[in-house]
């Protein structure tokens, strides 16, 4: 059901850090780990820039809403961090944002 899909597997993966593995992307530790990685930070910036420049056109095209999917390998760490960061930034632009993490409870 997604209109746009972004793959963020290039960002540093906290799954491979034993102390971080049990946490999910909503935790401060995971967010810092992913966004302190230059690739993670650049992915968030690039997706945000793309949407900032195109979201009005998507919504003006009679869509009413835009479903954006962000994926990584397990759906618990990187994609969650990027989805939360993107939601925050789009909210600051006055967009109404709803976030659903499909796989965050998976192990």
C-alpha positions in Angstrom: 0.0 0.0 0.0 3.0 2.3 0.0 3.3 5.2 -2.5 7.0 5.6 -1.9 9.5 3.0 -0.5 12.9 3.9 0.9 15.6 1.2 1.7 17.8 2.3 4.5 19.9 -0.9 4.9 23.1 1.1 4.1 23.0 2.8 7.5 24.9 1.2 10.4 23.0 -1.7 11.9 22.6 -1.8 15.7 21.5 -5.4 15.4 25.2 -6.4 15.4 25.9 -4.6 18.7 25.0 -7.0 21.5 24.0 -4.2 24.0 21.8 -2.5 21.4 20.1 -5.5 19.8 17.3 -5.8 22.3 16.3 -2.2 21.9 14.3 -0.7 19.1 14.6 2.4 17.0 12.4 4.4 19.3 15.1 4.3 22.0 17.6 7.2 22.3 20.6 4.8 22.1 19.5 3.3 18.8 18.6 6.7 17.4 22.0 8.1 18.3 23.8 5.0 16.9 22.0 5.2 13.5 22.1 9.0 13.2 25.7 9.3 14.3 26.6 7.1 11.4 27.2 9.5 8.4 25.2 7.3 6.1 22.3 7.1 8.4 22.3 10.9 8.8 22.6 11.4 5.1 19.8 9.0 4.3 17.5 10.9 6.6 18.5 14.3 5.1 18.1 13.0 1.5 14.7 11.5 2.1 13.6 14.6 3.9 14.9 16.9 1.1 13.1 14.8 -1.5 9.8 14.9 0.4 10.1 18.6 1.2 10.5 19.3 -2.5 7.7 17.0 -3.7 5.1 16.4 -1.0 2.9 19.3 -2.1 2.8 18.0 -5.7 1.9 14.5 -4.5 -0.9 15.8 -2.2 -2.1 18.3 -4.9 -2.5 15.3 -7.3 -5.7 14.4 -5.4 -4.1 11.8 -3.2 -5.3 13.1 0.2 -2.5 11.2 1.8 0.9 9.8 1.0 2.0 6.4 2.3 5.7 6.2 2.8 7.4 3.0 3.7 10.9 2.8 5.1 12.6 -0.5 5.2 15.6 -2.3 6.6 16.5 -5.9 7.2 14.5 -6.6 10.4 12.3 -3.5 10.8 13.3 -2.8 14.4 16.2 -0.4 14.3 17.2 1.6 11.3 13.9 2.0 9.6 12.2 2.9 12.9 14.8 5.6 13.5 14.4 7.1 10.0 10.6 6.9 10.1 10.5 8.7 13.5 13.0 11.4 12.3 11.2 11.9 9.1 7.8 12.2 10.9 9.3 14.8 13.2 10.7 16.9 10.3 7.5 16.6 8.2 5.5 17.6 11.3 7.7 20.7 11.6 6.7 21.6 8.0 3.0 21.5 9.0 2.2 18.1 7.6 -0.1 15.8 9.6 1.9 12.6 10.1 0.9 9.2 11.4 3.6 6.5 12.0 3.1 2.8 12.2 6.0 0.5 12.8 4.9 -2.9 11.3 7.8 -5.0 12.6 9.2 -3.3 15.6 8.0 -6.0 18.0 9.6 -8.8 16.0 12.7 -10.5 17.5 
